[in-house]
């Protein structure tokens, strides 16, 4: 991931969150409805962060398992080199 992509992702998130928040603030409805929508927006944002973290953790765990399996295979092949024993 490049720095430009990282900055673009942060700015995109900030702009989308600001647009949603401003649309809730300027919506011509009662305060209770605004509060409900703001709470729903907060829930969506925190759920998105939680989902992204779960996906990242699962990918990291899979890569660790893959590296361990590869190391075991390399060790097995090094110990049982059929060409060297002839």
C-alpha positions as CSV (number, residue, x, y, z in Angstrom):
1,X,0.0,0.0,0.0
2,X,1.4,3.3,-1.0
3,X,1.3,6.5,1.0
4,X,-1.0,8.1,-1.6
5,X,-3.5,5.3,-1.3
6,X,-3.4,5.6,2.5
7,X,-4.0,9.3,2.4
8,X,-6.8,8.9,-0.2
9,X,-8.5,6.3,1.9
10,X,-8.4,8.6,5.0
11,X,-9.7,11.6,3.0
12,X,-12.4,9.5,1.4
13,X,-13.6,8.3,4.8
14,X,-13.5,11.8,6.3
15,X,-15.4,13.3,3.4
16,X,-18.1,10.6,3.5
17,X,-18.5,10.8,7.3
18,X,-18.7,14.6,7.1
19,X,-21.3,14.5,4.3
20,X,-23.5,12.0,6.2
21,X,-23.2,14.0,9.4
22,X,-24.0,17.3,7.7
23,X,-27.0,15.8,6.0
24,X,-28.3,14.6,9.4
25,X,-27.7,18.0,10.9
26,X,-29.5,19.9,8.1
27,X,-32.4,17.4,7.7
28,X,-35.7,19.2,8.4
29,X,-36.9,16.8,11.1
30,X,-37.3,16.8,14.9
31,X,-34.3,16.4,17.1
32,X,-35.2,12.9,18.2
33,X,-35.1,11.7,14.6
34,X,-31.7,13.4,14.1
35,X,-30.4,11.8,17.2
36,X,-31.6,8.4,16.0
37,X,-29.9,8.9,12.6
38,X,-26.7,10.1,14.2
39,X,-26.6,7.0,16.5
40,X,-27.3,4.8,13.5
41,X,-24.4,6.5,11.6
42,X,-22.1,6.0,14.5
43,X,-23.1,2.3,14.7
44,X,-22.4,1.8,11.0
45,X,-18.9,3.4,11.3
46,X,-17.9,1.4,14.3
47,X,-19.2,-1.8,12.7
48,X,-17.2,-1.1,9.6
49,X,-14.0,-0.7,11.6
50,X,-14.8,-3.9,13.5
51,X,-15.4,-5.8,10.3
52,X,-12.2,-4.5,8.7
53,X,-10.2,-5.6,11.7
54,X,-11.7,-9.1,11.7
55,X,-11.0,-9.5,8.0
56,X,-7.4,-8.3,8.5
57,X,-6.9,-10.6,11.5
58,X,-8.2,-13.6,9.6
59,X,-5.8,-12.8,6.6
60,X,-2.9,-12.4,9.0
61,X,-3.7,-15.7,10.7
62,X,-3.9,-17.5,7.3
63,X,-0.6,-16.1,6.2
64,X,1.1,-17.3,9.4
65,X,-0.3,-20.8,9.0
66,X,0.8,-20.8,5.4
67,X,4.3,-19.8,6.4
68,X,4.5,-22.5,9.1
69,X,3.3,-25.1,6.6
70,X,5.9,-23.9,4.1
71,X,8.7,-24.1,6.7
72,X,7.7,-27.7,7.6
73,X,7.7,-28.7,4.0
74,X,11.1,-27.1,3.4
75,X,12.5,-28.9,6.5
76,X,11.0,-32.2,5.3
77,X,12.4,-31.8,1.8
78,X,15.8,-30.9,3.2
79,X,15.9,-34.0,5.5
80,X,14.7,-36.4,2.8
81,X,16.6,-35.3,-0.2
82,X,16.2,-38.3,-2.5
83,X,18.8,-37.1,-5.0
84,X,21.5,-36.7,-2.4
85,X,21.2,-40.2,-1.0
86,X,22.0,-42.0,-4.2
